[in-house]
Amino acid sequence: MNIQALLTDKSLKAAEKRGLLAEAIRAGSVFAADFSALSADDKTACLLLEALEALSRTNPECADLQWLRFAQEKLSAANNSVKREASRVIGNLAARFPEALAGTLAPLLANAESDGTVVRWGSAYALGRIVQTAQYANSALYDTVTRLAEGETENGVKNQYLAGLKKAGKLRK
């Protein structure tokens, strides 16, 4: 499959492209090394992140560390949808790669202060899953996420934090 042709095919809807792209990644036709080259614009980056999010949500074991690194790079994108999808990928992979999350915390915490609800929701999703890992449940991140939850006014965002804190509370000593 020619991925560039798929991405530029105007006859396919975004959902169809996302599904075909996810299948190509799963089948090994698209490799992590190709992600940066494929995601030159925000629309394509978002589509690729959506495919990675779907795969990492249903089969996190098929992911490799390059998926996480690609998502980390996209946390600072100008586009809010790209930031949200990058955060979702990171949240899905937090339990698989907890040792590789340290560089992710600062941009996620910065995005947690965004004016954009979708950006804050994505950050809450990722931070809620990161704090559930044994490595972070007993760290200062737990207190930081607690403060973020207390200050959040949007229920959907707040609930992401609270769900993570509830599960993390069971791991705390």
VMD Tcl script that draws the C-alpha trace (Angstrom):
set ca {
  {0.00 0.00 0.00}
  {1.26 3.44 -0.91}
  {0.64 5.42 2.26}
  {1.26 8.82 0.65}
  {-1.37 7.98 -1.98}
  {-3.77 6.92 0.78}
  {-3.26 10.16 2.68}
  {-3.90 12.32 -0.39}
  {-6.81 10.27 -1.77}
  {-9.76 12.69 -1.90}
  {-12.27 9.89 -2.53}
  {-11.77 8.49 0.99}
  {-13.28 9.98 4.10}
  {-11.07 10.65 7.12}
  {-12.49 7.67 9.04}
  {-11.72 5.35 6.12}
  {-8.18 6.71 5.86}
  {-7.70 6.31 9.61}
  {-8.86 2.68 9.47}
  {-6.65 1.83 6.50}
  {-3.71 3.60 8.09}
  {-4.23 1.73 11.37}
  {-4.34 -1.55 9.49}
  {-1.16 -0.68 7.58}
  {0.61 0.10 10.86}
  {-0.67 -3.11 12.44}
  {0.42 -5.13 9.38}
  {3.88 -3.59 9.38}
  {3.48 -1.68 6.12}
  {4.08 1.61 7.95}
  {6.87 1.86 10.48}
  {7.50 4.27 13.33}
  {10.46 5.65 11.42}
  {7.98 6.85 8.77}
  {5.74 8.80 11.17}
  {7.61 12.11 11.11}
  {7.94 12.10 7.34}
  {4.25 11.33 6.92}
  {2.99 13.96 9.35}
  {4.21 17.13 7.67}
  {0.89 18.97 8.17}
  {-1.47 19.06 11.15}
  {-4.32 17.26 9.36}
  {-2.09 14.31 8.48}
  {-0.43 14.31 11.92}
  {-3.86 14.17 13.54}
  {-4.96 11.32 11.28}
  {-1.81 9.36 12.08}
  {-2.20 10.00 15.82}
  {-5.84 8.91 15.64}
  {-4.75 5.63 14.03}
  {-2.07 5.16 16.70}
  {-4.60 5.99 19.42}
  {-7.06 3.38 18.16}
  {-4.33 0.74 17.99}
  {-2.78 1.65 21.34}
  {-6.18 1.63 23.05}
  {-7.15 -1.81 21.81}
  {-3.69 -3.45 21.49}
  {-1.06 -1.52 23.46}
  {1.27 -4.50 23.22}
  {1.68 -3.92 19.47}
  {3.15 -0.47 20.13}
  {6.82 0.27 20.33}
  {8.65 3.07 22.07}
  {8.76 5.10 18.85}
  {4.98 5.52 19.02}
  {5.37 7.16 22.42}
  {8.23 9.35 21.25}
  {6.26 10.48 18.20}
  {3.31 11.42 20.40}
  {5.64 13.27 22.79}
  {6.94 15.37 19.89}
  {3.40 16.36 18.97}
  {2.40 17.59 22.45}
  {3.74 21.02 21.58}
  {1.97 21.33 18.22}
  {0.01 24.48 17.50}
  {-3.10 22.48 16.59}
  {-5.34 21.52 19.53}
  {-6.57 18.30 17.90}
  {-2.99 17.12 17.39}
  {-2.23 17.84 21.07}
  {-5.35 15.94 22.18}
  {-4.58 12.87 20.09}
  {-0.93 12.87 21.14}
  {-2.06 12.95 24.78}
  {-4.43 10.05 24.21}
  {-1.66 7.92 22.68}
  {0.57 8.72 25.65}
  {-2.20 7.83 28.08}
  {-2.79 4.52 26.33}
  {0.92 3.65 26.44}
  {1.66 4.86 29.97}
  {1.40 1.41 31.55}
  {3.52 -0.15 28.79}
  {6.39 2.38 28.93}
  {6.35 4.03 32.39}
  {10.13 4.47 32.38}
  {9.93 6.63 29.25}
  {7.37 9.14 30.52}
  {9.55 11.66 32.38}
  {10.01 13.90 29.32}
  {6.26 13.88 28.78}
  {5.23 15.41 32.09}
  {6.25 19.05 31.51}
  {4.36 19.45 28.19}
  {1.32 17.60 29.57}
  {1.27 19.86 32.62}
  {1.60 22.92 30.38}
  {-1.30 21.66 28.23}
  {-3.35 21.09 31.39}
  {-3.44 24.89 31.73}
  {-4.64 25.46 28.15}
  {-7.72 27.50 27.35}
  {-8.82 24.72 24.99}
  {-11.03 22.14 26.69}
  {-9.98 19.37 24.28}
  {-6.32 20.01 25.09}
  {-7.01 19.96 28.84}
  {-9.11 16.80 28.47}
  {-6.30 15.06 26.57}
  {-3.77 16.08 29.19}
  {-6.08 14.92 31.98}
  {-6.52 11.59 30.19}
  {-2.76 11.07 29.91}
  {-1.88 12.37 33.38}
  {-4.66 10.25 34.91}
  {-3.16 7.14 33.34}
  {0.43 8.05 34.12}
  {-0.37 8.57 37.81}
  {-1.88 5.05 37.87}
  {1.50 3.48 37.20}
  {3.44 2.22 40.21}
  {6.31 4.54 39.34}
  {4.14 7.67 39.62}
  {1.38 6.73 42.10}
  {3.69 7.54 45.02}
  {5.36 10.55 43.46}
  {4.78 14.29 43.56}
  {2.75 13.86 40.37}
  {-0.11 12.45 42.47}
  {-0.33 15.73 44.40}
  {-0.04 17.78 41.21}
  {-2.86 15.85 39.55}
  {-4.96 16.25 42.71}
  {-4.48 20.04 42.54}
  {-5.35 20.07 38.84}
  {-8.54 18.10 39.52}
  {-9.54 20.46 42.32}
  {-9.05 23.51 40.09}
  {-10.76 22.12 36.98}
  {-14.22 23.50 36.21}
  {-15.15 21.23 33.28}
  {-16.61 17.95 34.57}
  {-15.37 15.85 31.66}
  {-11.78 16.98 32.26}
  {-12.10 16.68 36.03}
  {-13.47 13.14 35.73}
  {-10.37 12.04 33.81}
  {-8.19 13.21 36.68}
  {-10.44 11.68 39.33}
  {-10.55 8.29 37.61}
  {-6.76 8.18 37.52}
  {-6.42 9.33 41.12}
  {-8.90 6.70 42.31}
  {-6.90 3.88 40.73}
  {-3.60 5.42 41.85}
  {-4.92 5.62 45.41}
  {-5.04 1.82 45.52}
  {-1.30 1.68 44.71}
  {-0.21 4.28 47.24}
  {1.57 3.07 50.34}
}
mol new
graphics top color blue
foreach p $ca { graphics top sphere $p radius 0.5 }
foreach p [lrange $ca 0 end-1] q [lrange $ca 1 end] { graphics top cylinder $p $q radius 0.2 }
display resetview
